[in-house]
Amino acid sequence: MRSNRAKVRAVSVAATLPMLAGALALGIPAAHAADHPLRDLLAGTRPAWATAKADKGAASDGARVSARVYLAGKDAAGLAAYAKAVSDPDSASYGTYLTAKQAQARFGATRAQVAAVKSWLTAAGLKVTGVTRHYVSVSGDVAAAEKAFGTQLHNFAKGSKTYRAPASAASVPQSLADAVLTVTGLDNAPHMATHDDQLPPPDTVFRNAGPFSSYYGSKTASTLPSAYGKKIPYAVKGYTGKQLRAAYGAGKRTGKGVRVAITDAYASPTIAYDAGIYAKRNGDAAWKTGQLHQSLPATYTNTEDCGASGWYGEETLDVEAVHAVAPAADVTYVGAASCTDGDLLDALGKVVDHHLADIVSNSWGEVEAAQTPDLAAAYDQVFQLGAVEGIGFYFSSGDDGDEVAGSGTKQVDSPANSAWVTAVGGTSLAVGKNDSYLWETGWGTDKAVLSADGKSWTDFPGAFTSGAGGGTSRTVAEPDYQRGVVPDALAEADSANGNRVVPDIAAIADPNTGFLVGQTQSSPDGKKQVYSEYRIGGTSLAAPAIAAIQALAQEARGKAIGFANPAIYAKYGSKVYHDVTDNPTGKGLAVARVDFVNGYDATGGLATSVRSLGKDSSLSAVKGYDDVTGVGTPASGYVESYRRR
């Protein structure tokens, strides 16, 4: 189906994050806890699975540890306050952004802080392996790590495996409490390889079988059984930029003068060729010399564990979708060395440290339970530094609905759960003849296959396959910008004090009403690589689509939008949004699909199915704000609403 966005491999998983403190709910997650003599605890550094019952005893003193000590900077509270003020349309400081150099000078770690942290770590017997603006990385044995961080490292059973983790929360000397934000890497679940890898060739070619509609409803499946009392259309071949621009009110805006960055892991070796061919074949403006850039690491790691070649399609989708909707925007792809949190944080940090763009699209994430408080703090610090520079981060909300089917627990995804990013949900989109906007539903799909006799759909409407991620965070408090818009029933689902609800805004995501992409892929026998096109979806499509729309809006504004959530919610209830519901026509909606069983040709046979729309697990798109589509999708007038008057 090609609908799932890329997954992060968390360095530590299954911890329960502390609630963000304070009414604003926009500060960095509290990484410090109550002091004990001469030490300051780093909350969340002992994962929830490291229980006394699971304890298998002390780790070997000689075992190796690699960790990162994230730096708090000189004014963490001031950073959060400035980031909030500069992002609030009602603030006198709105849009008063700092340069990357100014942000570092005002909020970054001082040389004295870095020197003190390095001295403390080396005195404990650890070796400093790297220093960035964000952290000091170290390596050494367990004994040295225990001395440095004031905890014992034990082995713990986690499922059928055993991993190392702190037996109690790590701590730092009180003299360094203001310098250290948190530490990551003291636990090693799951284990990730550390050797340098070569990027593999592309995955085996994927193609859609057809028949297709060229626009929604253009070709009816007249020989197939009815659904919801009528004959249904075949799925579209894949919408193009022209259709998406019309649906979301692009007008004459092109994103001229706006810089968009895309972060994913690894790098497609054929991205420039693919993007160029795709634009030429599908009516997009040709890429200009120097319009597409790549910023890549010197080496890659964990290519097998992360499924490196699978990320090529993510990059391809993101690059081609941004260009299709904002054809004049400057696009920079920033590839991470792997799909681990540390490497993805490095990619995000690179964007901020060098201000590579004003808008950043991110089609990756993991369930909230996999994000520990130490990682949440590190991510939020980067997002806040971006906000003070006028950089906005857009994250896909997930492709598995409420996550119950995949994880067994109803939860949202991270980093989309951060109060400092714009979480992008998903819809099923109907674009009609002459590029007319017909309707949208919340993305959620039930699938039923054609019966053996071809006269009915088996167990119609069938089972849930995928849908836009959303819901209520259990770990992040409700931000100010959601108050008065998000219904109390959602915000207070887990706490009377209110929590963050995801998503904020939405766009096309359903792969059954998806976007056409072009990518060089390997032949089934692996002997050659060939460019081909296929339909794709997921909130991996919604995120770059919204990022591109924001590029158009920034062009209209004539200045960086920055962290957009306060502005997005300020427009709630106006005509600049399509208010998306699951039943926009008053009748059930579905499309017919015919797929290659083997994914690429008819030699393995064909599979015919009906895909019902607007069926997102336990989540529902309703009138007003909802946890599938947020405030809705951009309508005609949204882009121009950012014009300064």
C-alpha positions as CSV (number, residue, x, y, z in Angstrom):
1,M,0.0,0.0,0.0
2,R,3.0,2.3,0.5
3,S,1.2,4.4,3.2
4,N,3.4,4.0,6.3
5,R,5.7,6.8,7.1
6,A,9.2,6.1,8.3
7,K,9.8,4.9,11.8
8,V,12.4,6.2,14.2
9,R,14.5,3.6,16.1
10,A,14.5,5.0,19.6
11,V,17.6,4.6,21.6
12,S,15.5,4.0,24.7
13,V,11.9,2.9,24.8
14,A,8.8,2.5,26.8
15,A,9.4,5.2,29.4
16,T,6.7,7.3,30.8
17,L,7.4,11.0,30.3
18,P,6.8,13.6,33.0
19,M,4.1,16.1,32.3
20,L,5.4,19.4,31.0
21,A,5.1,21.9,33.9
22,G,3.5,25.3,33.9
23,A,0.3,26.9,32.5
24,L,2.0,27.8,29.2
25,A,3.0,24.2,28.6
26,L,5.7,25.5,26.2
27,G,8.9,25.0,28.2
28,I,11.4,22.3,27.8
29,P,10.3,19.1,29.6
30,A,11.7,19.0,33.0
31,A,14.8,16.9,32.9
32,H,15.9,17.7,36.5
33,A,14.3,16.4,39.7
34,A,14.7,17.2,43.3
35,D,18.3,17.4,44.4
36,H,20.1,15.1,46.9
37,P,23.4,16.0,48.5
38,L,25.9,17.4,46.0
39,R,24.0,15.9,43.0
40,D,21.2,16.9,40.8
41,L,18.9,14.2,39.4
42,L,18.1,13.9,35.7
43,A,14.5,12.8,35.6
44,G,13.5,10.2,33.0
45,T,17.0,8.7,32.6
46,R,15.9,5.4,34.2
47,P,13.4,3.9,31.7
48,A,10.1,2.6,32.9
49,W,11.0,-1.0,32.0
50,A,14.0,-1.0,34.3
51,T,12.1,-2.4,37.3
52,A,13.2,-4.2,40.3
53,K,11.3,-7.3,39.1
54,A,13.2,-7.2,35.8
55,D,16.6,-6.6,37.4
56,K,19.2,-9.2,36.3
57,G,22.1,-7.8,38.3
58,A,24.9,-5.4,37.7
59,A,26.4,-4.9,34.3
60,S,30.0,-5.8,33.7
61,D,32.3,-2.9,34.7
62,G,34.2,-3.3,31.5
63,A,31.2,-3.2,29.1
64,R,31.3,-0.2,26.7
65,V,29.0,2.8,27.0
66,S,28.4,5.6,24.5
67,A,26.4,8.5,25.7
68,R,25.5,12.1,24.9
69,V,25.3,14.9,27.5
70,Y,22.9,17.5,26.2
71,L,23.7,21.1,27.1
72,A,21.1,23.2,28.7
73,G,22.6,26.5,27.5
74,K,22.8,29.7,29.5
75,D,19.1,30.5,29.7
76,A,16.7,27.6,29.1
77,A,13.7,29.4,30.6
78,G,14.5,32.5,28.6
79,L,14.7,30.4,25.4
80,A,11.2,29.0,26.0
81,A,9.8,32.4,26.8
82,Y,11.3,34.1,23.8
83,A,10.2,31.3,21.5
84,K,6.6,31.7,22.7
85,A,6.6,35.5,22.3
86,V,8.1,35.5,18.9
87,S,5.5,33.0,17.6
88,D,2.4,34.7,19.1
89,P,0.5,37.0,16.7
90,D,-0.8,38.9,19.7
91,S,2.7,39.5,21.1
92,A,4.6,42.7,20.5
93,S,7.6,40.5,19.8
94,Y,5.8,38.5,17.0
95,G,8.2,37.9,14.2
96,T,11.2,39.5,15.9
97,Y,13.5,36.6,15.0
98,L,17.1,36.1,15.8
99,T,19.8,34.9,13.5
100,A,21.4,31.5,14.2
101,K,24.5,33.3,15.5
102,Q,22.4,35.6,17.8
103,A,20.4,32.7,19.1
104,Q,23.5,30.8,20.0
105,A,25.1,33.8,21.7
106,R,21.9,34.5,23.7
107,F,20.8,31.0,24.6
108,G,23.6,28.5,23.7
109,A,26.0,26.9,26.1
110,T,29.0,29.1,27.1
111,R,32.6,28.0,26.6
112,A,32.9,27.8,30.3
113,Q,29.9,25.4,30.6
114,V,31.3,23.2,27.9
115,A,34.7,23.1,29.5
116,A,33.2,22.3,32.9
117,V,31.1,19.5,31.4
118,K,34.1,18.0,29.6
119,S,36.3,18.3,32.7
120,W,33.7,16.4,34.8
121,L,33.3,13.6,32.3
122,T,37.0,13.1,31.7
123,A,37.7,13.2,35.4
124,A,35.3,10.2,35.8
125,G,37.3,8.3,33.2
126,L,35.1,8.9,30.1
127,K,36.6,9.9,26.8
128,V,35.1,12.9,25.0
129,T,34.4,11.8,21.4
130,G,32.7,15.0,20.1
131,V,31.4,18.4,21.0
132,T,28.6,20.2,19.2
133,R,26.5,23.2,20.0
134,H,23.9,20.8,21.5
135,Y,25.8,18.1,23.3
136,V,29.1,16.5,24.4
137,S,29.4,12.9,23.3
138,V,31.5,10.4,25.4
139,S,32.5,6.8,25.5
140,G,34.0,4.6,28.1
141,D,33.3,1.6,30.3
142,V,30.4,1.0,32.7
143,A,32.5,1.8,35.7
144,A,33.4,5.2,34.4
145,A,29.8,5.9,33.4
146,E,28.5,5.0,36.8
147,K,31.1,7.3,38.4
148,A,30.2,10.2,36.2
149,F,26.4,9.9,36.4
150,G,26.0,8.7,40.0
151,T,24.0,5.6,39.2
152,Q,24.5,1.8,38.8
153,L,24.0,0.3,35.4
154,H,22.2,-3.1,35.6
155,N,20.9,-5.6,33.1
156,F,17.2,-5.8,32.9
157,A,14.8,-8.2,31.2
158,K,12.6,-6.5,28.6
159,G,10.3,-9.0,26.9
160,S,12.5,-11.9,25.7
161,K,15.7,-9.9,25.7
162,T,18.0,-8.3,28.2
163,Y,19.3,-4.7,28.1
164,R,21.4,-2.4,30.2
165,A,19.9,0.6,31.9
166,P,20.4,2.8,35.0
167,A,19.0,1.2,38.1
168,S,18.1,4.7,39.3
169,A,18.0,8.1,37.7
170,A,21.3,9.5,36.5
171,S,22.6,12.7,38.2
172,V,25.2,15.4,37.7
173,P,27.2,17.4,40.2
174,Q,25.1,20.3,41.5
175,S,27.7,22.7,40.1
176,L,26.7,21.6,36.6
177,A,22.9,21.5,37.1
178,D,22.4,24.6,35.0
179,A,24.7,23.4,32.3
180,V,23.3,19.9,31.7
181,L,19.9,19.4,30.1
182,T,19.9,15.6,30.1
183,V,21.9,12.5,29.1
184,T,21.0,9.8,26.6
185,G,22.5,6.5,25.8
186,L,23.0,5.0,29.3
187,D,20.5,2.3,28.3
188,N,21.1,0.3,25.2
189,A,17.6,-0.9,24.2
190,P,17.3,-1.6,21.4
191,H,20.9,-2.3,20.4
192,M,22.0,-0.5,17.3
193,A,25.0,-1.3,15.2
194,T,27.8,1.3,15.1
195,H,29.8,0.3,12.1
196,D,29.9,2.4,8.9
197,D,27.7,1.1,6.2
198,Q,27.3,1.5,2.5
199,L,23.9,2.5,1.2
200,P,22.0,-0.4,-0.4
201,P,20.4,-0.2,-3.9
202,P,16.7,0.9,-4.1
203,D,13.9,-1.5,-3.2
204,T,12.2,-3.7,-5.7
205,V,9.9,-1.7,-8.0
206,F,6.4,-1.0,-6.9
207,R,3.5,-0.3,-9.3
208,N,-0.2,0.2,-9.2
209,A,-2.3,-2.1,-11.4
210,G,-5.3,-0.1,-12.3
211,P,-7.9,0.6,-13.8
212,F,-7.6,4.2,-12.5
213,S,-9.6,7.4,-12.2
214,S,-7.8,10.5,-13.5
215,Y,-9.8,12.6,-11.1
216,Y,-12.2,11.4,-8.4
217,G,-15.2,9.7,-9.9
218,S,-13.9,9.8,-13.5
219,K,-14.1,6.1,-14.0
220,T,-16.8,4.0,-12.4
221,A,-16.2,0.3,-11.4
222,S,-19.4,-0.7,-13.2
223,T,-18.6,-4.4,-13.3
224,L,-17.8,-4.7,-9.6
225,P,-20.4,-5.0,-6.8
226,S,-21.9,-1.8,-5.3
227,A,-21.0,-0.4,-2.0
228,Y,-23.2,1.8,0.2
229,G,-26.0,1.3,-2.3
230,K,-24.2,2.5,-5.5
231,K,-21.5,1.8,-8.0
232,I,-18.2,3.2,-6.8
233,P,-15.3,4.9,-8.6
234,Y,-11.9,3.4,-9.1
235,A,-9.1,4.9,-7.1
236,V,-7.3,7.8,-8.7
237,K,-4.0,7.1,-10.5
238,G,-2.4,9.6,-8.2
239,Y,-3.1,13.4,-7.9
240,T,-0.5,15.8,-9.3
241,G,0.7,19.1,-8.1
242,K,-1.8,21.0,-10.3
243,Q,-4.7,19.2,-8.6
244,L,-3.3,19.7,-5.1
245,R,-2.6,23.4,-5.7
246,A,-6.2,23.9,-6.8
247,A,-7.7,21.9,-3.9
248,Y,-5.8,23.9,-1.3
249,G,-6.1,27.4,-2.8
250,A,-2.5,28.0,-4.0
251,G,-3.6,30.7,-6.4
252,K,-0.7,32.3,-8.2
253,R,1.7,31.7,-5.3
254,T,4.8,29.6,-6.0
255,G,6.9,29.8,-2.9
256,K,9.4,32.1,-4.5
257,G,12.1,33.2,-2.1
258,V,11.2,30.6,0.5
259,R,13.5,27.9,1.8
260,V,12.1,24.5,2.7
261,A,14.1,21.8,4.3
262,I,13.3,18.1,4.5
263,T,14.7,15.7,7.1
264,D,14.8,11.9,6.6
265,A,17.4,9.2,7.1
266,Y,19.9,8.3,4.4
267,A,19.8,9.6,0.9
268,S,18.3,8.4,-2.4
269,P,21.2,8.1,-4.9
270,T,18.9,9.1,-7.7
271,I,16.9,12.0,-6.2
272,A,18.0,14.7,-8.6
273,Y,17.3,12.6,-11.7
274,D,13.9,11.4,-10.3
275,A,12.7,14.8,-9.3
276,G,13.7,16.3,-12.6
277,I,12.0,13.5,-14.7
278,Y,8.9,13.6,-12.5
279,A,8.4,17.4,-12.9
280,K,8.8,17.2,-16.6
281,R,6.3,14.3,-17.0
282,N,3.6,15.7,-14.7
283,G,3.5,19.4,-15.6
284,D,5.5,20.8,-12.7
285,A,7.9,23.7,-13.3
286,A,11.4,22.5,-14.1
287,W,13.9,22.6,-11.3
288,K,16.3,25.5,-11.7
289,T,20.0,25.0,-11.2
290,G,20.8,25.2,-7.5
291,Q,17.2,24.9,-6.4
292,L,17.6,21.4,-4.9
293,H,20.4,20.9,-2.4
294,Q,21.5,18.0,-0.2
295,S,23.3,18.1,3.1
296,L,24.5,14.6,3.9
297,P,26.6,13.0,6.6
298,A,30.1,11.7,5.9
299,T,29.1,8.1,6.8
300,Y,26.0,6.1,7.4
301,T,25.2,3.5,10.1
302,N,22.5,0.9,10.9
303,T,21.4,0.6,7.3
304,E,20.1,-3.0,7.8
305,D,18.3,-2.3,11.1
306,C,16.7,0.9,9.7
307,G,15.9,-0.5,6.2
308,A,17.9,2.2,4.5
309,S,16.5,1.7,1.0
310,G,13.0,2.1,2.3
311,W,13.8,5.7,3.2
312,Y,14.6,6.6,-0.4
313,G,10.9,6.6,-1.1
314,E,10.3,9.0,1.8
315,E,12.8,11.5,0.5
316,T,11.4,11.1,-3.0
317,L,7.9,11.7,-1.9
318,D,8.8,14.7,0.2
319,V,11.0,16.4,-2.4
320,E,8.5,15.9,-5.2
321,A,5.4,16.9,-3.2
322,V,7.0,20.1,-1.9
323,H,8.1,21.1,-5.5
324,A,4.7,20.1,-7.0
325,V,2.8,22.5,-4.6
326,A,5.5,25.2,-4.2
327,P,7.4,25.0,-7.5
328,A,9.7,28.0,-6.9
329,A,10.7,27.2,-3.3
330,D,14.3,26.4,-2.6
331,V,14.5,22.8,-1.2
332,T,17.3,21.4,0.9
333,Y,17.3,17.7,1.8
334,V,19.1,17.0,5.1
335,G,19.8,13.3,5.5
336,A,20.5,11.7,8.9
337,A,23.2,9.0,9.2
338,S,20.6,6.6,10.5
339,C,17.0,6.3,11.7
340,T,18.0,6.6,15.4
341,D,16.9,9.6,17.5
342,G,20.5,10.8,17.9
343,D,21.2,11.0,14.2
344,L,17.8,12.5,13.4
345,L,18.4,15.1,16.1
346,D,21.7,15.9,14.5
347,A,19.9,16.5,11.2
348,L,17.4,18.8,12.8
349,G,20.2,20.6,14.7
350,K,22.1,21.2,11.4
351,V,19.0,23.0,10.0
352,V,18.8,25.2,13.1
353,D,22.5,25.8,13.6
354,H,23.0,26.9,9.9
355,H,19.4,28.2,9.4
356,L,19.2,26.1,6.2
357,A,15.4,26.8,5.9
358,D,12.4,28.5,7.4
359,I,10.1,25.6,7.0
360,V,11.1,22.0,7.8
361,S,9.1,18.9,6.7
362,N,9.5,15.7,8.7
363,S,7.8,12.4,7.7
364,W,9.0,10.2,10.5
365,G,8.2,9.4,14.1
366,E,7.4,6.7,16.7
367,V,4.8,6.0,19.3
368,E,4.8,8.3,22.3
369,A,5.6,5.4,24.6
370,A,9.0,5.1,22.8
371,Q,10.0,8.6,23.6
372,T,11.8,9.0,26.9
373,P,11.9,12.3,28.8
374,D,15.6,12.8,28.0
375,L,14.9,12.6,24.2
376,A,11.8,14.8,24.6
377,A,13.9,17.5,26.2
378,A,16.6,17.3,23.5
379,Y,14.0,17.5,20.7
380,D,12.1,20.5,22.3
381,Q,15.3,22.4,22.8
382,V,16.0,22.2,19.0
383,F,12.5,23.2,18.2
384,Q,12.6,26.2,20.5
385,L,15.9,27.3,19.0
386,G,14.3,27.0,15.6
387,A,11.3,29.1,16.8
388,V,13.4,32.0,17.9
389,E,15.1,32.0,14.5
390,G,11.7,31.9,12.6
391,I,11.9,28.2,11.7
392,G,8.7,26.1,11.8
393,F,8.8,22.3,12.1
394,Y,6.0,20.1,10.5
395,F,5.7,16.5,11.6
396,S,3.4,13.8,10.2
397,S,1.0,12.6,12.9
398,G,1.2,8.8,12.0
399,D,-0.4,6.3,9.8
400,D,-1.9,3.8,12.3
401,G,-4.8,5.7,13.7
402,D,-5.0,5.5,17.5
403,E,-2.1,3.0,17.4
404,V,-4.0,0.3,19.2
405,A,-3.7,-2.1,16.3
406,G,0.1,-1.8,16.2
407,S,1.1,-1.2,19.8
408,G,-1.9,-2.4,21.8
409,T,-2.2,1.0,23.5
410,K,-4.1,4.0,22.4
411,Q,-1.6,6.8,22.0
412,V,-0.2,9.6,19.8
413,D,3.1,9.7,18.0
414,S,6.3,11.7,18.8
415,P,7.8,14.1,17.9
416,A,4.4,15.2,16.6
417,N,3.3,15.3,20.2
418,S,5.6,18.2,21.0
419,A,3.9,21.4,21.8
420,W,6.6,23.1,19.7
421,V,5.8,21.5,16.3
422,T,2.9,21.5,13.9
423,A,1.4,18.0,13.8
424,V,-0.1,17.3,10.4
425,G,-3.0,14.9,10.2
426,G,-4.5,13.3,7.1
427,T,-7.5,13.2,4.9
428,S,-9.0,11.4,1.9
429,L,-9.3,14.0,-0.8
430,A,-11.8,14.1,-3.7
431,V,-10.6,16.4,-6.5
432,G,-13.1,16.5,-9.4
433,K,-13.2,17.5,-13.0
434,N,-11.3,20.7,-13.9
435,D,-9.4,20.4,-10.6
436,S,-12.5,21.3,-8.5
437,Y,-12.4,20.6,-4.8
438,L,-15.3,18.2,-4.0
439,W,-14.8,17.1,-0.4
440,E,-12.5,15.5,2.2
441,T,-13.0,12.9,4.9
442,G,-10.7,12.1,7.8
443,W,-8.3,9.4,6.5
444,G,-9.2,6.0,7.8
445,T,-9.6,2.9,5.7
446,D,-11.5,-0.3,6.0
447,K,-10.7,-3.0,3.3
448,A,-12.9,-5.8,2.0
449,V,-11.8,-8.1,-0.8
450,L,-13.9,-9.3,-3.7
451,S,-15.7,-12.6,-3.1
452,A,-14.6,-15.7,-5.1
453,D,-17.7,-15.5,-7.3
454,G,-17.1,-11.8,-7.9
455,K,-20.7,-10.9,-6.8
456,S,-20.0,-9.3,-3.4
457,W,-17.5,-7.8,-1.0
458,T,-16.4,-10.3,1.6
459,D,-17.3,-9.2,5.2
460,F,-17.9,-5.6,4.0
461,P,-16.7,-3.1,4.9
462,G,-13.9,-5.2,6.2
463,A,-11.0,-4.6,8.5
464,F,-9.1,-1.4,9.4
465,T,-5.9,-1.0,7.5
466,S,-4.5,2.4,8.2
467,G,-5.5,6.0,9.1
468,A,-4.3,9.3,10.3
469,G,-2.6,9.4,13.7
470,G,-4.1,11.5,16.4
471,G,-5.4,11.7,19.9
472,T,-4.5,13.0,23.3
473,S,-0.9,13.0,24.6
474,R,-0.4,11.5,28.0
475,T,2.9,13.3,28.6
476,V,2.6,16.9,27.2
477,A,0.4,19.5,28.8
478,E,-2.1,21.5,26.8
479,P,-0.5,24.5,25.2
480,D,-2.1,27.9,25.3
481,Y,-2.8,28.0,21.6
482,Q,-5.1,25.0,21.9
483,R,-7.2,26.3,24.7
484,G,-10.7,27.4,23.6
485,V,-10.4,25.5,20.4
486,V,-9.8,21.9,21.3
487,P,-12.9,20.4,23.0
488,D,-12.5,19.6,26.7
489,A,-13.5,16.0,26.0
490,L,-10.3,15.6,24.0
491,A,-7.9,17.8,26.0
492,E,-9.0,16.3,29.4
493,A,-9.2,12.7,28.2
494,D,-6.4,11.7,30.6
495,S,-6.0,14.6,32.9
496,A,-8.4,17.3,34.3
497,N,-5.6,19.8,33.7
498,G,-5.6,19.2,30.0
499,N,-3.1,17.7,27.6
500,R,-1.8,18.4,24.1
501,V,-4.0,17.0,21.4
502,V,-2.8,15.9,17.9
503,P,-3.0,17.0,15.1
504,D,-3.0,20.7,14.5
505,I,-3.9,20.8,10.7
506,A,-4.3,18.3,8.0
507,A,-3.9,17.5,4.3
508,I,-4.2,14.7,1.8
509,A,-2.9,11.4,3.1
510,D,-5.1,8.5,2.1
511,P,-3.1,6.3,-0.4
512,N,-6.4,5.5,-2.1
513,T,-6.7,9.2,-3.0
514,G,-3.0,9.7,-3.0
515,F,-0.2,11.5,-4.8
516,L,1.7,10.3,-7.9
517,V,5.5,10.0,-7.3
518,G,8.3,9.0,-9.6
519,Q,11.3,7.0,-8.3
520,T,14.1,4.9,-9.7
521,Q,13.7,1.4,-8.3
522,S,15.3,-2.0,-8.8
523,S,13.8,-4.6,-11.2
524,P,12.4,-7.7,-9.5
525,D,15.6,-9.7,-10.4
526,G,17.7,-6.9,-9.0
527,K,19.8,-6.6,-12.3
528,K,18.8,-3.1,-13.3
529,Q,17.3,0.1,-11.9
530,V,14.4,1.8,-13.7
531,Y,12.4,5.0,-13.2
532,S,8.7,4.3,-12.6
533,E,5.7,6.1,-11.1
534,Y,3.2,5.0,-8.5
535,R,0.5,6.3,-6.1
536,I,1.5,6.9,-2.5
537,G,0.0,8.3,0.6
538,G,0.3,8.4,4.4
539,T,0.8,11.5,6.6
540,S,4.3,11.3,4.9
541,L,2.4,13.0,2.1
542,A,0.4,15.4,4.3
543,A,3.5,16.8,6.1
544,P,5.3,18.0,2.9
545,A,2.0,19.2,1.4
546,I,1.4,21.4,4.4
547,A,5.0,22.5,4.4
548,A,4.6,23.6,0.8
549,I,1.4,25.4,1.5
550,Q,3.2,27.2,4.3
551,A,5.9,28.2,1.8
552,L,3.2,29.8,-0.3
553,A,1.8,31.5,2.8
554,Q,5.3,32.8,3.7
555,E,5.7,34.2,0.2
556,A,2.4,36.1,0.8
557,R,3.5,37.3,4.1
558,G,6.9,38.5,2.9
559,K,8.5,37.3,6.1
560,A,9.1,34.0,7.9
561,I,6.1,32.5,9.6
562,G,8.2,30.6,12.1
563,F,6.4,28.3,14.6
564,A,3.0,28.5,13.1
565,N,0.6,26.9,15.6
566,P,-0.5,30.1,17.4
567,A,-1.3,31.6,13.9
568,I,-3.0,28.4,12.7
569,Y,-5.3,28.3,15.8
570,A,-6.0,32.0,15.6
571,K,-7.6,31.4,12.2
572,Y,-9.8,28.6,13.5
573,G,-13.5,28.7,12.6
574,S,-12.9,31.0,9.6
575,K,-13.5,30.3,6.0
576,V,-9.8,29.7,5.3
577,Y,-10.2,26.1,6.4
578,H,-12.2,23.2,5.0
579,D,-13.9,21.8,8.1
580,V,-13.4,18.1,7.4
581,T,-15.8,15.4,8.6
582,D,-16.0,11.7,8.0
583,N,-19.3,11.9,6.2
584,P,-19.3,15.0,3.9
585,T,-21.9,13.7,1.4
586,G,-24.3,12.1,3.9
587,K,-23.6,8.7,2.4
588,G,-20.9,6.1,2.7
589,L,-17.9,6.6,0.5
590,A,-15.6,4.1,-1.0
591,V,-13.3,3.4,-4.0
592,A,-12.4,0.2,-5.8
593,R,-8.8,-0.9,-6.1
594,V,-7.1,-3.5,-8.3
595,D,-3.5,-4.4,-7.1
596,F,-0.7,-6.6,-8.3
597,V,-0.4,-9.4,-5.8
598,N,3.4,-9.3,-6.1
599,G,3.5,-5.5,-6.1
600,Y,4.8,-5.0,-9.6
601,D,3.2,-7.0,-12.4
602,A,0.3,-9.4,-13.2
603,T,2.4,-12.6,-13.2
604,G,1.4,-13.2,-9.5
605,G,-2.2,-12.4,-10.2
606,L,-4.5,-9.5,-9.3
607,A,-6.3,-8.6,-6.1
608,T,-9.5,-6.5,-6.1
609,S,-10.8,-4.8,-3.1
610,V,-13.1,-2.0,-1.9
611,R,-11.7,0.7,0.4
612,S,-14.2,2.5,2.6
613,L,-13.2,6.1,3.5
614,G,-13.6,8.0,6.8
615,K,-13.1,4.9,9.1
616,D,-10.1,5.9,11.3
617,S,-10.0,3.3,14.1
618,S,-11.5,4.9,17.2
619,L,-10.8,8.5,16.0
620,S,-13.4,10.6,14.2
621,A,-13.4,13.6,12.0
622,V,-16.3,15.8,13.2
623,K,-17.6,19.3,12.8
624,G,-15.1,21.7,14.4
625,Y,-11.7,20.7,15.8
626,D,-11.1,16.9,15.8
627,D,-8.2,14.5,16.5
628,V,-7.9,13.3,12.9
629,T,-7.7,16.6,11.0
630,G,-7.1,19.3,13.6
631,V,-8.6,22.7,12.6
632,G,-9.1,21.3,9.1
633,T,-7.3,21.6,5.8
634,P,-6.3,24.8,3.9
635,A,-9.0,26.3,1.8
636,S,-9.1,29.2,-0.7
637,G,-8.0,32.2,1.3
638,Y,-5.7,30.4,3.7
639,V,-2.5,31.3,1.8
640,E,-3.4,35.0,1.5
641,S,-4.6,35.2,5.1
642,Y,-0.9,35.5,6.0
643,R,-0.5,38.7,4.1
644,R,0.6,41.6,6.4
645,R,-1.9,44.4,6.3
